[in-house]
Amino acid sequence: MAPSASALALCVALLLTRRTDGEQLARPTHVRFDAEMAHHVLRWEPGHNPPRDVLYEVEHKVYGTNLPWTAIPRCTRISEHSCDLTYYTLDPARRYYARVRAVSKNHTSPWERTNSFSPQEASLRLSGQSLSVTGNTIHMELQLLLKEGNLTVRFEDVQRHARLYWVHIRRVQDNRTYEEVKTVTEFNISNLFWDTEYCISVEPDVASRHINATRTDEQCVTTGKRDRSAELALNIVSSSFITLSLLGLLGALLVCTYIKKPMRPPSVLKSFIKQSPLWVDQESSSSGSLDTDPIQQLFLCQKEPQQGSGHDGSAGTAQPSPEKGWRLPARPEDRLCLLGTESMGSRDSSCTSTDSGICLRTSSSSELSCSSGSEPQGYKQQLPISDDSGVGLETPCLHPASSSSSGKASLTETKQPHGGELGVAPATDRDSQQDLEFRGYLQQSKSTVEPRQDPAAGMVFSGCAGSLQSPGNTDIVLEVECSKLAVAKGYLKQSSPEHPRSHTQDLAAWGAPREPTAWDFSSQVGPQAPTLLSYGVSSAPLASKAGPELLKSPFDLTIFNTDLLGTLPLISSLSNNEWLTLQINPLSLINGDSKDSRL
Amino acid sequence: MKRSHLFLCLLSVSCCLNLMPTAGNKIFHFGPCRVSMSVTEIRSGFTAIKANIQARDTIRTLSILSHPHSLHKVKPLDRCCITHQLFNFYVDKVFKHCKTEDSFVNRKISSIANSFLSVKRKLGQCHEQNKCLCGEESAEKFKQILANYEGLNVTSAAIKSLGELDILLDWIEKSG
């Protein structure tokens, strides 16, 4: 009925318009779809000079179909300037056209058509949102079902792809707003401030279109109060757990560190060691670790030159002849001295200059007797350099460092002035005298407490050299023990029983990288030096070579700087262990024959 | 050293972000064929001239693309073939006949045509790699579209096809 009635009206209107050509109603203007989702409204403006009783008619059409223009019953002869066409334009896949004309009495205006309209062009809107607060998190759910009268339109049916939701979060207290993008309709907003009021609104969007959208109304909530007690409890528990685990780890490390394996003599020296009576003790303690090697190396080095210079031409061989009494203690200290001597060796063919303080026992016999022989020679040479091995009991080279009262890194040199601080570890400040006791290994060369020739080079080697500056005091005494012969009996343990303490202290000092004043560098280097030396000594020839070279160069810290420093850190760790071991070992030594350079 | 590392890291991150497809630049799956296309760009270009172009199309009873059996109910396997054929159709038969007197409109049409050209090339590669298999049904549908097109004179058909670009884009989005 309605369609026929509208068709009739149309016919009449057409006839009327034809008759009254001259006077035509102005067609409505600005006819457009003003649509938001599920609410498609057609709007228009009246034409030019409309009569007072003008009415409008609306028709619509589906594009691509053979259907004709269809009038809208609700919008026939209406005086408003809008018409709701939602019901007729629901299919998102289709395109619609609408047209309007003005009617007045028996005049009608021409039709004014809109452009094509598709429901997907309608601006976006959500039907609502719901919030709930838990702690400092807001849980949101968006309602996408749009209801219009008895129509139900689903948002996701109209906009099928690339839906986004912009969540605008505004903090009430300072009006600060920030946005979050979500792609689902149910989400959480977390990390909000506690006990704060927030107002939230959501704006939908489609990523692949430029389309308008309407924000939802703001909804305000307040986040909960912070449950400090629970957090505190949790914090306490977790932190205590972490602390305990760290302490446990530390304890384990300490245990591992301080329970040192006995040092065992380096393999190269084993033969010698066995021969010498001194070794008896050492064997037990050897741990075979690298720690011991350095010292041994040192000693080896010493030995070599001596041997080389001494009777045998076995220079360069790191294996000290047993009879030389070169017992290279398995200690790393030996190594130090050894290396030291090597460097020094440059000066002398043998490690003479830098006596590593390793008293080479010239006598083949392992006895400490200072046999005169070439061996003593060897040592003698060293004597000039420094009588001691510079390697204090524990810290062969450390001593020098300790002696560095002057604060110079050079181990030996500085020490000597102090009078035999030599072996005294950083305790340079300590009574030199006491320290003198343990000089490390004094070359038994008689009284050759000569100060180390080479102050500069003193560094590691100096330590070894242990230039017993000490005016004939303890050093000499120690040497004397060795027997008048200037023979280096190997390394006299210059330390008296008390020394062990000092030495240990020294060692301890050594252990502490920074402790020695002057030793700072040396301490680093020192410990490392032994290591280095040890490396050098690793290969017999190398040891010998290294020694001289090292010794040669005036204690150039630079050397260490460039070469060693890089390794120093590494070594330091190593050396720390070594030193620690040394500490332990020297102690044992001390207990033993003081005279021996038993290491 | 650390600063350069940081800078390098930022640079690589920004490069990665740039490589990621933007919101409009989506990767569409037409069966086994994957094409990256910026629908937003095409759509924005089209929206600028949509009113103008569609106003020139006076025939509303006939549609070239929205014939009931043209783009509706296309099987996923046939999508690649139909899309390939459609893009070929647009590049070969539509854009060149859409010259208007408005230079702005012409510019926009050119940019749309360029985008279509690149997508057509990608689809052609898929076709060569045998990822776009053309079955009988897709052939049938495309024949219908062609028939609709040839039912009108060339210019109006071209303008109408151009005016129906949004239908095509909607369909691509739906299927992609």
Interface residues (C-beta under 8 A of the other chain):
Chain A: K61 Y63 G64 T65 N66 A93 R94 R95 Y97 N115 S116 S118 Q120 R160 H161 A162 A207 S208 R209 H210
Chain B: A23 G24 K26 V39 T40 R43 S44 T47 K50 A51 Q54 A55 R60 T61 L62 S63 L65 S66 H67 H72 G163 D166 I167 D170 E173 K174 G176
